[in-house]
Amino acid sequence: MCHNVVEGRLYEGCGHFQAMNTERADCRNKACVFSGSHTPGCRNPACNKFMTIPENKPIRQSPRECPDCAQRTRMASMPVPYR
């Protein structure tokens, strides 16, 4: 089945992945509606209408946490004001 290949940055500090670009990987199956090999105008109900799970492809890696996790870490370490 066809699937999306998502290129992005992997933050090794927290394991999160930030997408930067998405491309489609063609399975070349005539029975897949997402494939370039699928017949235009085909209405066969047996044709596959779903993609498989996207593939994350790190093109950049950072040893740090992602910006959201870094902010949560900073906020958790701030003292709570006394009222």
PDB file with SEQRES, HELIX, SHEET and CRYST1 records, atoms N, CA, C and O in Angstrom:
SEQRES   1 A   83  MET CYS HIS ASN VAL VAL GLU GLY ARG LEU TYR GLU GLY          
SEQRES   2 A   83  CYS GLY HIS PHE GLN ALA MET ASN THR GLU ARG ALA ASP          
SEQRES   3 A   83  CYS ARG ASN LYS ALA CYS VAL PHE SER GLY SER HIS THR          
SEQRES   4 A   83  PRO GLY CYS ARG ASN PRO ALA CYS ASN LYS PHE MET THR          
SEQRES   5 A   83  ILE PRO GLU ASN LYS PRO ILE ARG GLN SER PRO ARG GLU          
SEQRES   6 A   83  CYS PRO ASP CYS ALA GLN ARG THR ARG MET ALA SER MET          
SEQRES   7 A   83  PRO VAL PRO TYR ARG                                          
HELIX    1 AA1 PRO A   67  SER A   77  1                                  11    
SHEET    1 AA1 3 PHE A  17  ALA A  25  0                                        
SHEET    2 AA1 3 HIS A   3  TYR A  11 -1                                        
SHEET    3 AA1 3 GLU A  55  SER A  62  1                                        
CRYST1    1.000    1.000    1.000  90.00  90.00  90.00 P 1           1          
ATOM      1  N   MET A   1       0.831  -1.187   0.000  1.00  0.00           N  
ATOM      2  CA  MET A   1       0.000   0.000   0.000  1.00  0.00           C  
ATOM      3  C   MET A   1       0.874   1.248   0.000  1.00  0.00           C  
ATOM      4  O   MET A   1       1.999   1.239   0.498  1.00  0.00           O  
ATOM      5  N   CYS A   2       0.343   2.299  -0.558  1.00  0.00           N  
ATOM      6  CA  CYS A   2       1.047   3.578  -0.538  1.00  0.00           C  
ATOM      7  C   CYS A   2       1.118   4.096   0.898  1.00  0.00           C  
ATOM      8  O   CYS A   2       0.303   3.732   1.746  1.00  0.00           O  
ATOM      9  N   HIS A   3       2.091   4.937   1.149  1.00  0.00           N  
ATOM     10  CA  HIS A   3       2.203   5.557   2.473  1.00  0.00           C  
ATOM     11  C   HIS A   3       2.932   6.887   2.345  1.00  0.00           C  
ATOM     12  O   HIS A   3       3.614   7.145   1.353  1.00  0.00           O  
ATOM     13  N   ASN A   4       2.779   7.718   3.354  1.00  0.00           N  
ATOM     14  CA  ASN A   4       3.482   8.997   3.393  1.00  0.00           C  
ATOM     15  C   ASN A   4       4.825   8.815   4.078  1.00  0.00           C  
ATOM     16  O   ASN A   4       4.939   8.078   5.057  1.00  0.00           O  
ATOM     17  N   VAL A   5       5.836   9.488   3.560  1.00  0.00           N  
ATOM     18  CA  VAL A   5       7.156   9.535   4.181  1.00  0.00           C  
ATOM     19  C   VAL A   5       7.297  10.954   4.727  1.00  0.00           C  
ATOM     20  O   VAL A   5       7.323  11.927   3.974  1.00  0.00           O  
ATOM     21  N   VAL A   6       7.387  11.048   6.049  1.00  0.00           N  
ATOM     22  CA  VAL A   6       7.439  12.347   6.718  1.00  0.00           C  
ATOM     23  C   VAL A   6       8.877  12.618   7.142  1.00  0.00           C  
ATOM     24  O   VAL A   6       9.425  11.923   7.997  1.00  0.00           O  
ATOM     25  N   GLU A   7       9.482  13.638   6.533  1.00  0.00           N  
ATOM     26  CA  GLU A   7      10.841  14.034   6.902  1.00  0.00           C  
ATOM     27  C   GLU A   7      10.749  15.081   8.000  1.00  0.00           C  
ATOM     28  O   GLU A   7       9.868  15.941   7.979  1.00  0.00           O  
ATOM     29  N   GLY A   8      11.662  15.003   8.956  1.00  0.00           N  
ATOM     30  CA  GLY A   8      11.605  15.982  10.032  1.00  0.00           C  
ATOM     31  C   GLY A   8      12.761  15.873  11.002  1.00  0.00           C  
ATOM     32  O   GLY A   8      13.766  15.214  10.737  1.00  0.00           O  
ATOM     33  N   ARG A   9      12.590  16.538  12.136  1.00  0.00           N  
ATOM     34  CA  ARG A   9      13.621  16.609  13.174  1.00  0.00           C  
ATOM     35  C   ARG A   9      13.232  15.696  14.332  1.00  0.00           C  
ATOM     36  O   ARG A   9      12.110  15.755  14.834  1.00  0.00           O  
ATOM     37  N   LEU A  10      14.177  14.851  14.749  1.00  0.00           N  
ATOM     38  CA  LEU A  10      13.985  13.970  15.892  1.00  0.00           C  
ATOM     39  C   LEU A  10      14.684  14.577  17.095  1.00  0.00           C  
ATOM     40  O   LEU A  10      15.889  14.828  17.062  1.00  0.00           O  
ATOM     41  N   TYR A  11      13.926  14.813  18.154  1.00  0.00           N  
ATOM     42  CA  TYR A  11      14.481  15.328  19.405  1.00  0.00           C  
ATOM     43  C   TYR A  11      14.782  14.133  20.301  1.00  0.00           C  
ATOM     44  O   TYR A  11      13.872  13.516  20.855  1.00  0.00           O  
ATOM     45  N   GLU A  12      16.059  13.814  20.436  1.00  0.00           N  
ATOM     46  CA  GLU A  12      16.466  12.631  21.184  1.00  0.00           C  
ATOM     47  C   GLU A  12      16.217  12.770  22.682  1.00  0.00           C  
ATOM     48  O   GLU A  12      16.095  11.764  23.380  1.00  0.00           O  
ATOM     49  N   GLY A  13      16.139  14.004  23.187  1.00  0.00           N  
ATOM     50  CA  GLY A  13      15.912  14.221  24.614  1.00  0.00           C  
ATOM     51  C   GLY A  13      14.548  13.759  25.089  1.00  0.00           C  
ATOM     52  O   GLY A  13      14.394  13.373  26.248  1.00  0.00           O  
ATOM     53  N   CYS A  14      13.558  13.794  24.210  1.00  0.00           N  
ATOM     54  CA  CYS A  14      12.202  13.389  24.598  1.00  0.00           C  
ATOM     55  C   CYS A  14      11.596  12.373  23.631  1.00  0.00           C  
ATOM     56  O   CYS A  14      10.553  11.787  23.922  1.00  0.00           O  
ATOM     57  N   GLY A  15      12.240  12.160  22.486  1.00  0.00           N  
ATOM     58  CA  GLY A  15      11.740  11.194  21.515  1.00  0.00           C  
ATOM     59  C   GLY A  15      10.682  11.736  20.568  1.00  0.00           C  
ATOM     60  O   GLY A  15      10.162  10.989  19.739  1.00  0.00           O  
ATOM     61  N   HIS A  16      10.350  13.023  20.673  1.00  0.00           N  
ATOM     62  CA  HIS A  16       9.338  13.600  19.792  1.00  0.00           C  
ATOM     63  C   HIS A  16       9.912  13.867  18.407  1.00  0.00           C  
ATOM     64  O   HIS A  16      11.119  14.036  18.235  1.00  0.00           O  
ATOM     65  N   PHE A  17       9.017  13.902  17.426  1.00  0.00           N  
ATOM     66  CA  PHE A  17       9.385  14.092  16.028  1.00  0.00           C  
ATOM     67  C   PHE A  17       8.610  15.286  15.496  1.00  0.00           C  
ATOM     68  O   PHE A  17       7.390  15.347  15.647  1.00  0.00           O  
ATOM     69  N   GLN A  18       9.301  16.235  14.874  1.00  0.00           N  
ATOM     70  CA  GLN A  18       8.667  17.428  14.310  1.00  0.00           C  
ATOM     71  C   GLN A  18       8.741  17.337  12.787  1.00  0.00           C  
ATOM     72  O   GLN A  18       9.825  17.355  12.205  1.00  0.00           O  
ATOM     73  N   ALA A  19       7.573  17.240  12.152  1.00  0.00           N  
ATOM     74  CA  ALA A  19       7.505  17.103  10.697  1.00  0.00           C  
ATOM     75  C   ALA A  19       7.944  18.383  10.002  1.00  0.00           C  
ATOM     76  O   ALA A  19       7.636  19.485  10.455  1.00  0.00           O  
ATOM     77  N   MET A  20       8.671  18.225   8.893  1.00  0.00           N  
ATOM     78  CA  MET A  20       9.125  19.359   8.096  1.00  0.00           C  
ATOM     79  C   MET A  20       8.668  19.243   6.643  1.00  0.00           C  
ATOM     80  O   MET A  20       8.478  20.257   5.972  1.00  0.00           O  
ATOM     81  N   ASN A  21       8.490  18.021   6.153  1.00  0.00           N  
ATOM     82  CA  ASN A  21       8.107  17.795   4.760  1.00  0.00           C  
ATOM     83  C   ASN A  21       7.445  16.423   4.653  1.00  0.00           C  
ATOM     84  O   ASN A  21       7.806  15.498   5.380  1.00  0.00           O  
ATOM     85  N   THR A  22       6.482  16.295   3.751  1.00  0.00           N  
ATOM     86  CA  THR A  22       5.808  15.011   3.537  1.00  0.00           C  
ATOM     87  C   THR A  22       5.782  14.687   2.049  1.00  0.00           C  
ATOM     88  O   THR A  22       5.450  15.532   1.218  1.00  0.00           O  
ATOM     89  N   GLU A  23       6.136  13.452   1.734  1.00  0.00           N  
ATOM     90  CA  GLU A  23       6.077  12.960   0.359  1.00  0.00           C  
ATOM     91  C   GLU A  23       5.365  11.614   0.359  1.00  0.00           C  
ATOM     92  O   GLU A  23       5.340  10.916   1.372  1.00  0.00           O  
ATOM     93  N   ARG A  24       4.795  11.260  -0.770  1.00  0.00           N  
ATOM     94  CA  ARG A  24       4.085   9.988  -0.881  1.00  0.00           C  
ATOM     95  C   ARG A  24       4.982   8.935  -1.516  1.00  0.00           C  
ATOM     96  O   ARG A  24       5.641   9.195  -2.523  1.00  0.00           O  
ATOM     97  N   ALA A  25       5.003   7.741  -0.920  1.00  0.00           N  
ATOM     98  CA  ALA A  25       5.704   6.593  -1.494  1.00  0.00           C  
ATOM     99  C   ALA A  25       4.668   5.758  -2.247  1.00  0.00           C  
ATOM    100  O   ALA A  25       3.708   5.272  -1.651  1.00  0.00           O  
ATOM    101  N   ASP A  26       4.861   5.596  -3.541  1.00  0.00           N  
ATOM    102  CA  ASP A  26       3.910   4.891  -4.404  1.00  0.00           C  
ATOM    103  C   ASP A  26       4.179   3.386  -4.367  1.00  0.00           C  
ATOM    104  O   ASP A  26       5.308   2.946  -4.584  1.00  0.00           O  
ATOM    105  N   CYS A  27       3.133   2.601  -4.089  1.00  0.00           N  
ATOM    106  CA  CYS A  27       3.273   1.141  -4.030  1.00  0.00           C  
ATOM    107  C   CYS A  27       3.187   0.490  -5.415  1.00  0.00           C  
ATOM    108  O   CYS A  27       3.491  -0.693  -5.566  1.00  0.00           O  
ATOM    109  N   ARG A  28       2.773   1.262  -6.422  1.00  0.00           N  
ATOM    110  CA  ARG A  28       2.649   0.800  -7.810  1.00  0.00           C  
ATOM    111  C   ARG A  28       1.625  -0.334  -7.973  1.00  0.00           C  
ATOM    112  O   ARG A  28       1.724  -1.144  -8.894  1.00  0.00           O  
ATOM    113  N   ASN A  29       0.652  -0.376  -7.073  1.00  0.00           N  
ATOM    114  CA  ASN A  29      -0.386  -1.403  -7.124  1.00  0.00           C  
ATOM    115  C   ASN A  29      -1.612  -0.832  -7.837  1.00  0.00           C  
ATOM    116  O   ASN A  29      -2.128   0.212  -7.436  1.00  0.00           O  
ATOM    117  N   LYS A  30      -2.081  -1.503  -8.886  1.00  0.00           N  
ATOM    118  CA  LYS A  30      -3.239  -1.017  -9.647  1.00  0.00           C  
ATOM    119  C   LYS A  30      -4.518  -0.997  -8.817  1.00  0.00           C  
ATOM    120  O   LYS A  30      -5.474  -0.310  -9.175  1.00  0.00           O  
ATOM    121  N   ALA A  31      -4.545  -1.743  -7.712  1.00  0.00           N  
ATOM    122  CA  ALA A  31      -5.735  -1.808  -6.860  1.00  0.00           C  
ATOM    123  C   ALA A  31      -5.678  -0.811  -5.703  1.00  0.00           C  
ATOM    124  O   ALA A  31      -6.512  -0.874  -4.800  1.00  0.00           O  
ATOM    125  N   CYS A  32      -4.718   0.100  -5.715  1.00  0.00           N  
ATOM    126  CA  CYS A  32      -4.581   1.123  -4.660  1.00  0.00           C  
ATOM    127  C   CYS A  32      -4.967   2.477  -5.251  1.00  0.00           C  
ATOM    128  O   CYS A  32      -4.344   2.937  -6.208  1.00  0.00           O  
ATOM    129  N   VAL A  33      -5.992   3.116  -4.685  1.00  0.00           N  
ATOM    130  CA  VAL A  33      -6.480   4.388  -5.246  1.00  0.00           C  
ATOM    131  C   VAL A  33      -5.453   5.515  -5.139  1.00  0.00           C  
ATOM    132  O   VAL A  33      -5.581   6.516  -5.844  1.00  0.00           O  
ATOM    133  N   PHE A  34      -4.450   5.386  -4.289  1.00  0.00           N  
ATOM    134  CA  PHE A  34      -3.437   6.427  -4.115  1.00  0.00           C  
ATOM    135  C   PHE A  34      -2.257   6.267  -5.076  1.00  0.00           C  
ATOM    136  O   PHE A  34      -1.442   7.180  -5.213  1.00  0.00           O  
ATOM    137  N   SER A  35      -2.164   5.125  -5.734  1.00  0.00           N  
ATOM    138  CA  SER A  35      -1.037   4.829  -6.610  1.00  0.00           C  
ATOM    139  C   SER A  35      -1.191   5.481  -7.980  1.00  0.00           C  
ATOM    140  O   SER A  35      -2.303   5.638  -8.485  1.00  0.00           O  
ATOM    141  N   GLY A  36      -0.074   5.852  -8.566  1.00  0.00           N  
ATOM    142  CA  GLY A  36      -0.071   6.362  -9.928  1.00  0.00           C  
ATOM    143  C   GLY A  36      -0.448   5.281 -10.932  1.00  0.00           C  
ATOM    144  O   GLY A  36      -0.799   5.587 -12.072  1.00  0.00           O  
ATOM    145  N   SER A  37      -0.378   4.018 -10.516  1.00  0.00           N  
ATOM    146  CA  SER A  37      -0.739   2.892 -11.386  1.00  0.00           C  
ATOM    147  C   SER A  37      -2.240   2.611 -11.392  1.00  0.00           C  
ATOM    148  O   SER A  37      -2.717   1.840 -12.225  1.00  0.00           O  
ATOM    149  N   HIS A  38      -2.986   3.221 -10.480  1.00  0.00           N  
ATOM    150  CA  HIS A  38      -4.435   2.998 -10.400  1.00  0.00           C  
ATOM    151  C   HIS A  38      -5.115   3.623 -11.611  1.00  0.00           C  
ATOM    152  O   HIS A  38      -4.769   4.730 -12.022  1.00  0.00           O  
ATOM    153  N   THR A  39      -6.069   2.922 -12.170  1.00  0.00           N  
ATOM    154  CA  THR A  39      -6.788   3.398 -13.351  1.00  0.00           C  
ATOM    155  C   THR A  39      -7.658   4.602 -12.995  1.00  0.00           C  
ATOM    156  O   THR A  39      -8.492   4.514 -12.094  1.00  0.00           O  
ATOM    157  N   PRO A  40      -7.474   5.729 -13.693  1.00  0.00           N  
ATOM    158  CA  PRO A  40      -8.312   6.904 -13.425  1.00  0.00           C  
ATOM    159  C   PRO A  40      -9.791   6.588 -13.668  1.00  0.00           C  
ATOM    160  O   PRO A  40     -10.138   5.927 -14.646  1.00  0.00           O  
ATOM    161  N   GLY A  41     -10.648   7.061 -12.781  1.00  0.00           N  
ATOM    162  CA  GLY A  41     -12.085   6.851 -12.916  1.00  0.00           C  
ATOM    163  C   GLY A  41     -12.566   5.489 -12.453  1.00  0.00           C  
ATOM    164  O   GLY A  41     -13.758   5.200 -12.551  1.00  0.00           O  
ATOM    165  N   CYS A  42     -11.677   4.642 -11.952  1.00  0.00           N  
ATOM    166  CA  CYS A  42     -12.052   3.311 -11.476  1.00  0.00           C  
ATOM    167  C   CYS A  42     -12.986   3.436 -10.270  1.00  0.00           C  
ATOM    168  O   CYS A  42     -12.738   4.228  -9.360  1.00  0.00           O  
ATOM    169  N   ARG A  43     -14.050   2.652 -10.275  1.00  0.00           N  
ATOM    170  CA  ARG A  43     -15.007   2.675  -9.164  1.00  0.00           C  
ATOM    171  C   ARG A  43     -15.139   1.296  -8.514  1.00  0.00           C  
ATOM    172  O   ARG A  43     -16.154   0.997  -7.884  1.00  0.00           O  
ATOM    173  N   ASN A  44     -14.136   0.479  -8.667  1.00  0.00           N  
ATOM    174  CA  ASN A  44     -14.170  -0.866  -8.101  1.00  0.00           C  
ATOM    175  C   ASN A  44     -14.143  -0.775  -6.575  1.00  0.00           C  
ATOM    176  O   ASN A  44     -13.192  -0.228  -6.017  1.00  0.00           O  
ATOM    177  N   PRO A  45     -15.167  -1.299  -5.883  1.00  0.00           N  
ATOM    178  CA  PRO A  45     -15.190  -1.220  -4.419  1.00  0.00           C  
ATOM    179  C   PRO A  45     -14.097  -2.061  -3.752  1.00  0.00           C  
ATOM    180  O   PRO A  45     -13.823  -1.887  -2.565  1.00  0.00           O  
ATOM    181  N   ALA A  46     -13.474  -2.965  -4.504  1.00  0.00           N  
ATOM    182  CA  ALA A  46     -12.410  -3.799  -3.943  1.00  0.00           C  
ATOM    183  C   ALA A  46     -11.071  -3.070  -3.884  1.00  0.00           C  
ATOM    184  O   ALA A  46     -10.138  -3.546  -3.238  1.00  0.00           O  
ATOM    185  N   CYS A  47     -10.967  -1.921  -4.549  1.00  0.00           N  
ATOM    186  CA  CYS A  47      -9.701  -1.175  -4.527  1.00  0.00           C  
ATOM    187  C   CYS A  47      -9.409  -0.664  -3.121  1.00  0.00           C  
ATOM    188  O   CYS A  47     -10.312  -0.278  -2.379  1.00  0.00           O  
ATOM    189  N   ASN A  48      -8.139  -0.671  -2.781  1.00  0.00           N  
ATOM    190  CA  ASN A  48      -7.700  -0.230  -1.461  1.00  0.00           C  
ATOM    191  C   ASN A  48      -7.856   1.284  -1.340  1.00  0.00           C  
ATOM    192  O   ASN A  48      -7.363   2.030  -2.187  1.00  0.00           O  
ATOM    193  N   LYS A  49      -8.537   1.736  -0.295  1.00  0.00           N  
ATOM    194  CA  LYS A  49      -8.789   3.166  -0.098  1.00  0.00           C  
ATOM    195  C   LYS A  49      -8.074   3.721   1.134  1.00  0.00           C  
ATOM    196  O   LYS A  49      -8.374   4.826   1.585  1.00  0.00           O  
ATOM    197  N   PHE A  50      -7.140   2.960   1.669  1.00  0.00           N  
ATOM    198  CA  PHE A  50      -6.409   3.387   2.860  1.00  0.00           C  
ATOM    199  C   PHE A  50      -4.912   3.298   2.623  1.00  0.00           C  
ATOM    200  O   PHE A  50      -4.435   2.428   1.894  1.00  0.00           O  
ATOM    201  N   MET A  51      -4.182   4.205   3.243  1.00  0.00           N  
ATOM    202  CA  MET A  51      -2.717   4.148   3.221  1.00  0.00           C  
ATOM    203  C   MET A  51      -2.242   3.420   4.475  1.00  0.00           C  
ATOM    204  O   MET A  51      -2.973   3.321   5.460  1.00  0.00           O  
ATOM    205  N   THR A  52      -1.018   2.917   4.430  1.00  0.00           N  
ATOM    206  CA  THR A  52      -0.439   2.344   5.644  1.00  0.00           C  
ATOM    207  C   THR A  52       0.065   3.481   6.529  1.00  0.00           C  
ATOM    208  O   THR A  52       0.022   4.647   6.135  1.00  0.00           O  
ATOM    209  N   ILE A  53       0.532   3.145   7.701  1.00  0.00           N  
ATOM    210  CA  ILE A  53       1.019   4.126   8.675  1.00  0.00           C  
ATOM    211  C   ILE A  53       2.183   4.914   8.077  1.00  0.00           C  
ATOM    212  O   ILE A  53       3.057   4.327   7.438  1.00  0.00           O  
ATOM    213  N   PRO A  54       2.209   6.242   8.273  1.00  0.00           N  
ATOM    214  CA  PRO A  54       3.313   7.048   7.741  1.00  0.00           C  
ATOM    215  C   PRO A  54       4.667   6.620   8.315  1.00  0.00           C  
ATOM    216  O   PRO A  54       4.759   6.138   9.444  1.00  0.00           O  
ATOM    217  N   GLU A  55       5.687   6.806   7.527  1.00  0.00           N  
ATOM    218  CA  GLU A  55       7.062   6.499   7.943  1.00  0.00           C  
ATOM    219  C   GLU A  55       7.752   7.807   8.332  1.00  0.00           C  
ATOM    220  O   GLU A  55       7.851   8.724   7.516  1.00  0.00           O  
ATOM    221  N   ASN A  56       8.227   7.894   9.571  1.00  0.00           N  
ATOM    222  CA  ASN A  56       8.989   9.070  10.006  1.00  0.00           C  
ATOM    223  C   ASN A  56      10.448   8.879   9.615  1.00  0.00           C  
ATOM    224  O   ASN A  56      11.069   7.875   9.963  1.00  0.00           O  
ATOM    225  N   LYS A  57      10.986   9.853   8.889  1.00  0.00           N  
ATOM    226  CA  LYS A  57      12.371   9.786   8.412  1.00  0.00           C  
ATOM    227  C   LYS A  57      13.121  11.002   8.957  1.00  0.00           C  
ATOM    228  O   LYS A  57      12.980  12.105   8.428  1.00  0.00           O  
ATOM    229  N   PRO A  58      13.919  10.807  10.015  1.00  0.00           N  
ATOM    230  CA  PRO A  58      14.669  11.939  10.564  1.00  0.00           C  
ATOM    231  C   PRO A  58      15.734  12.431   9.585  1.00  0.00           C  
ATOM    232  O   PRO A  58      16.589  11.662   9.145  1.00  0.00           O  
ATOM    233  N   ILE A  59      15.672  13.727   9.247  1.00  0.00           N  
ATOM    234  CA  ILE A  59      16.712  14.331   8.416  1.00  0.00           C  
ATOM    235  C   ILE A  59      17.562  15.282   9.254  1.00  0.00           C  
ATOM    236  O   ILE A  59      18.622  15.731   8.816  1.00  0.00           O  
ATOM    237  N   ARG A  60      17.095  15.582  10.449  1.00  0.00           N  
ATOM    238  CA  ARG A  60      17.840  16.372  11.429  1.00  0.00           C  
ATOM    239  C   ARG A  60      17.646  15.696  12.782  1.00  0.00           C  
ATOM    240  O   ARG A  60      16.576  15.155  13.062  1.00  0.00           O  
ATOM    241  N   GLN A  61      18.677  15.725  13.617  1.00  0.00           N  
ATOM    242  CA  GLN A  61      18.575  15.165  14.959  1.00  0.00           C  
ATOM    243  C   GLN A  61      19.112  16.170  15.956  1.00  0.00           C  
ATOM    244  O   GLN A  61      20.112  16.844  15.710  1.00  0.00           O  
ATOM    245  N   SER A  62      18.427  16.258  17.091  1.00  0.00           N  
ATOM    246  CA  SER A  62      18.853  17.150  18.159  1.00  0.00           C  
ATOM    247  C   SER A  62      18.956  16.341  19.443  1.00  0.00           C  
ATOM    248  O   SER A  62      18.059  15.555  19.745  1.00  0.00           O  
ATOM    249  N   PRO A  63      20.034  16.517  20.206  1.00  0.00           N  
ATOM    250  CA  PRO A  63      20.154  15.787  21.467  1.00  0.00           C  
ATOM    251  C   PRO A  63      19.230  16.348  22.551  1.00  0.00           C  
ATOM    252  O   PRO A  63      19.087  15.746  23.615  1.00  0.00           O  
ATOM    253  N   ARG A  64      18.611  17.485  22.289  1.00  0.00           N  
ATOM    254  CA  ARG A  64      17.772  18.162  23.281  1.00  0.00           C  
ATOM    255  C   ARG A  64      16.320  17.711  23.208  1.00  0.00           C  
ATOM    256  O   ARG A  64      15.932  16.909  22.358  1.00  0.00           O  
ATOM    257  N   GLU A  65      15.520  18.265  24.143  1.00  0.00           N  
ATOM    258  CA  GLU A  65      14.072  18.058  24.119  1.00  0.00           C  
ATOM    259  C   GLU A  65      13.454  18.982  23.077  1.00  0.00           C  
ATOM    260  O   GLU A  65      14.053  19.988  22.698  1.00  0.00           O  
ATOM    261  N   CYS A  66      12.256  18.639  22.618  1.00  0.00           N  
ATOM    262  CA  CYS A  66      11.536  19.515  21.695  1.00  0.00           C  
ATOM    263  C   CYS A  66      11.143  20.795  22.438  1.00  0.00           C  
ATOM    264  O   CYS A  66      11.154  20.808  23.669  1.00  0.00           O  
ATOM    265  N   PRO A  67      10.798  21.864  21.727  1.00  0.00           N  
ATOM    266  CA  PRO A  67      10.446  23.129  22.387  1.00  0.00           C  
ATOM    267  C   PRO A  67       9.312  22.996  23.411  1.00  0.00           C  
ATOM    268  O   PRO A  67       9.370  23.622  24.469  1.00  0.00           O  
ATOM    269  N   ASP A  68       8.285  22.193  23.116  1.00  0.00           N  
ATOM    270  CA  ASP A  68       7.173  22.026  24.061  1.00  0.00           C  
ATOM    271  C   ASP A  68       7.630  21.354  25.356  1.00  0.00           C  
ATOM    272  O   ASP A  68       7.286  21.810  26.446  1.00  0.00           O  
ATOM    273  N   CYS A  69       8.397  20.283  25.240  1.00  0.00           N  
ATOM    274  CA  CYS A  69       8.885  19.582  26.437  1.00  0.00           C  
ATOM    275  C   CYS A  69       9.861  20.452  27.221  1.00  0.00           C  
ATOM    276  O   CYS A  69       9.850  20.444  28.452  1.00  0.00           O  
ATOM    277  N   ALA A  70      10.705  21.202  26.514  1.00  0.00           N  
ATOM    278  CA  ALA A  70      11.658  22.087  27.191  1.00  0.00           C  
ATOM    279  C   ALA A  70      10.911  23.150  27.991  1.00  0.00           C  
ATOM    280  O   ALA A  70      11.312  23.484  29.106  1.00  0.00           O  
ATOM    281  N   GLN A  71       9.820  23.685  27.424  1.00  0.00           N  
ATOM    282  CA  GLN A  71       9.039  24.690  28.148  1.00  0.00           C  
ATOM    283  C   GLN A  71       8.363  24.066  29.366  1.00  0.00           C  
ATOM    284  O   GLN A  71       8.335  24.679  30.433  1.00  0.00           O  
ATOM    285  N   ARG A  72       7.817  22.857  29.227  1.00  0.00           N  
ATOM    286  CA  ARG A  72       7.196  22.179  30.374  1.00  0.00           C  
ATOM    287  C   ARG A  72       8.218  21.929  31.475  1.00  0.00           C  
ATOM    288  O   ARG A  72       7.907  22.076  32.657  1.00  0.00           O  
ATOM    289  N   THR A  73       9.431  21.554  31.093  1.00  0.00           N  
ATOM    290  CA  THR A  73      10.495  21.317  32.076  1.00  0.00           C  
ATOM    291  C   THR A  73      10.835  22.608  32.806  1.00  0.00           C  
ATOM    292  O   THR A  73      11.005  22.610  34.025  1.00  0.00           O  
ATOM    293  N   ARG A  74      10.937  23.717  32.056  1.00  0.00           N  
ATOM    294  CA  ARG A  74      11.226  25.015  32.684  1.00  0.00           C  
ATOM    295  C   ARG A  74      10.105  25.429  33.628  1.00  0.00           C  
ATOM    296  O   ARG A  74      10.365  25.902  34.735  1.00  0.00           O  
ATOM    297  N   MET A  75       8.855  25.253  33.194  1.00  0.00           N  
ATOM    298  CA  MET A  75       7.710  25.653  34.020  1.00  0.00           C  
ATOM    299  C   MET A  75       7.627  24.809  35.295  1.00  0.00           C  
ATOM    300  O   MET A  75       7.259  25.323  36.352  1.00  0.00           O  
ATOM    301  N   ALA A  76       7.963  23.535  35.206  1.00  0.00           N  
ATOM    302  CA  ALA A  76       7.906  22.651  36.372  1.00  0.00           C  
ATOM    303  C   ALA A  76       8.966  23.009  37.401  1.00  0.00           C  
ATOM    304  O   ALA A  76       8.795  22.739  38.590  1.00  0.00           O  
ATOM    305  N   SER A  77      10.059  23.613  36.955  1.00  0.00           N  
ATOM    306  CA  SER A  77      11.139  23.945  37.890  1.00  0.00           C  
ATOM    307  C   SER A  77      10.987  25.338  38.492  1.00  0.00           C  
ATOM    308  O   SER A  77      11.765  25.725  39.364  1.00  0.00           O  
ATOM    309  N   MET A  78       9.982  26.099  38.029  1.00  0.00           N  
ATOM    310  CA  MET A  78       9.774  27.446  38.574  1.00  0.00           C  
ATOM    311  C   MET A  78       9.082  27.353  39.930  1.00  0.00           C  
ATOM    312  O   MET A  78       8.183  26.531  40.109  1.00  0.00           O  
ATOM    313  N   PRO A  79       9.496  28.193  40.893  1.00  0.00           N  
ATOM    314  CA  PRO A  79       8.840  28.172  42.204  1.00  0.00           C  
ATOM    315  C   PRO A  79       7.407  28.695  42.097  1.00  0.00           C  
ATOM    316  O   PRO A  79       7.117  29.593  41.306  1.00  0.00           O  
ATOM    317  N   VAL A  80       6.526  28.123  42.900  1.00  0.00           N  
ATOM    318  CA  VAL A  80       5.127  28.552  42.932  1.00  0.00           C  
ATOM    319  C   VAL A  80       5.034  29.773  43.837  1.00  0.00           C  
ATOM    320  O   VAL A  80       5.507  29.726  44.972  1.00  0.00           O  
ATOM    321  N   PRO A  81       4.431  30.880  43.359  1.00  0.00           N  
ATOM    322  CA  PRO A  81       4.326  32.082  44.202  1.00  0.00           C  
ATOM    323  C   PRO A  81       3.423  31.829  45.414  1.00  0.00           C  
ATOM    324  O   PRO A  81       2.386  31.174  45.310  1.00  0.00           O  
ATOM    325  N   TYR A  82       3.840  32.360  46.549  1.00  0.00           N  
ATOM    326  CA  TYR A  82       3.073  32.220  47.790  1.00  0.00           C  
ATOM    327  C   TYR A  82       1.979  33.270  47.809  1.00  0.00           C  
ATOM    328  O   TYR A  82       2.226  34.420  47.447  1.00  0.00           O  
ATOM    329  N   ARG A  83       0.785  32.903  48.221  1.00  0.00           N  
ATOM    330  CA  ARG A  83      -0.327  33.862  48.295  1.00  0.00           C  
ATOM    331  C   ARG A  83      -0.748  34.073  49.702  1.00  0.00           C  
ATOM    332  O   ARG A  83      -1.670  34.846  49.962  1.00  0.00           O  
TER     333      ARG A  83                                                      
END                                                                             
